[in-house]
């Protein structure tokens, strides 16, 4: 049995050829994604390059994922920022969507206009626990229907408002679906139903919008969002199968040109005593995406958040030279740094900064407070201090002179003692960028996918 996986990314279309009998990857290739013309052009180019390496490849099954044209672009609406709005973001992110903006309370005219300008693929509309506030979600439904854009809306809020919300959308002619509340009770998450609806709408509507309908006709498997495939791969490597152990709790960081995605597979329960937990419970399988941290398209905001003077001192390169490289990458996003050059040092220093900031945003925080019973610790988010492995994904890590140095940014440090980052992790590298590929394969042969991951990711 032979499989071919295809990942239609925003920049590259990546192919992976898998031999199930040998339980190994027999070849990989990549070509620029041709979303503006026909995605099959980039696919055929990548296939030609693959076959130049390994010969004609007759596969039995094609498996695909996509983040082409920026992936699945979403906005999420909730009632309270720290509660239903955050729950909405969690549901969307875990489904593989890129959450561009989250809104709370009733949206204003300015926010309506902002959503119109964003032109999302999907909108996740939440708000209120079951039996709680109905007015906000009904008002937001009306305001969404006034926006002149062709997005689909997933309603996952107060069930007591469902009939009125359904009437609003039905009368408007807007595409919508109603599912279970993401937070039916105070501080109780229920994101799986919304996650499933996001996946279904991606398959049924976004495939055509992104020009992937020809690809879908070539496979009898569903095309899913690439981040969801990666998350599935992370879960498999961490938990293993019924017969084979995984590697335990892990964190994976994917540094791309436009975003830096962080995945954690861990309960994230506090690892110390005298703790009070603040905020919503965190999902075991968590993904966050940072749209302002990337190595090309989001390089300017990354540079703004990086202490360039400190970076200059660390790598021994003048700030002016760092700024020149940033300017070059802004003008020519396809530029690659020469190996062992000053520019490669700059590239890796900026990558470490992106990884460090992204992991700090993903990870929980702790603060101390004094009570009548003595000192207590308040934890918000996941405690990942005991996570055993950090896996690096992305071209800047694969091509780095010292990937471990970049991955050090994920480790707990004295400059930010309140961040619950891993203390003593082992560093692993996805050298062939197969996480998404193995996430796809896991749906039909998890044992094979896990065997290959343990061979390749080290």
Steps between C-alpha positions, in 0.01 A plus 500: 500500500636842404367839604558850366422794727463856374508813715384805305662776703481875464846504342595142411318186394679215674479134400602195704528149353449218752566127465284315752683169450834655595334740751701791373492828311660430164504858372380857546478801270360853486397761246339844527125484560318637195182617672457801267476281189438130565630308801559201271790688336694508827395145581620366162827689533559352846410153371746535213775596746409206723520253212832646388630387839331161544371403157137460392288467815182298469305567817190320628351792691538878499455689831479880505494801729507869421578842639511653151407867458555558870308196617161508668446864600257551787367757743341397829236681703417439865345669799776551758865527384637263765223244457289432189722712273803300616305173465413597142868565421598164650243315289604674179875460558470131589313441173791640301361846430693825504305720740559851367299682768288424806215728604311522830165651602277657233705596196499864394457650153877545484547131583244404235707694248817332627350152448394609151858605426642174640264307268521175700423153367313409817360676806457323834216665692486420871368671811334417828474180699188289438210688657713813550527823301314478165498863389864528394513191275169594334619858442831377357314259271303792355816708456686216329211463255539866406860447385528472123739205489454135404618328821337207678409530867521228764274580796623340822349705781212511748252232391212712632571749221521238222145544366531878470850478350382241248215732397740794454737304274223323306329829415828654387588215265846473656665158526510371859497191719408466867686267734553450873612784727880528537441589868166355617580567864724754669866393459401177320639457148329305223700581186485168312159555329606843370837358395324229298273753327800714407664195344181409309458852362866506396443186299164598348562868421862610534632234261327672208593848619870408514497320163557157652196332347717329235721360774197377696386306192835313502460361852232312690621655828396838635730798452551656843671819623878452530516616866240237591713235328805619696302495826392142424863409437604657830232306687609171343869552579415598857238241592593213268256225402333212684807284435790749481595768751546861399773728633282666765405865548644723231501846351549566128583837346454567129677820389368608163522802274174655619425339838654304783276217621545334839347164591498336842380149583473500878239535774700797623382459859703689763811318614533672837290544815289783642351582163183676393407463131369809323307511173366236267630142505751442221458233230735201521588546133558873459604710203570871489593697188689829512432702185751771591797264531645367176826489310381684187150644470483573875865590543445877562273445807739229624788747475295760689458256789865390503770681696732553203777645717500185716489285185794697358705432812405131502594425137777759458342681205422873480140612532530676162586168333205333675269773370640462148415129502148572626451756223626254237256232621212750492572588137587148385318240714653208309853605602703230675806563715827345386627224726742612773449866404429799727148502360444142613601603852247784485234265364554252781506773764165634379361145486598446863321822591185390312505162673559652844215751472259244352571242771456761774160593358398133478620403847330568832606761754535491876483779755512496878247647741462504874184369664393441861635148449843615385662542160307355205580477129251598231544310174344614173538263204703182463791406723746350248806494725516117495458460123773261387548588133493810281477428126614756245314532167568736210765590246697741719553221756575226246759718325651647817864454588387428857130426534535420872607857566178631343294243695657628822248782467231255614678426826426664835737789568587737782380806306139380525457292813121528491469311170436126541720392208675159485793480743715219361363392162667282242521666157380316190484612137254419223771506232276392211193699608285188535278591797208596276561196280498264798193671643321416175632143500396450864133506396542178301811331646606647833752225575686563173495877554640466854776262385610749233487796739721325751751430221501847350441746784808502719 
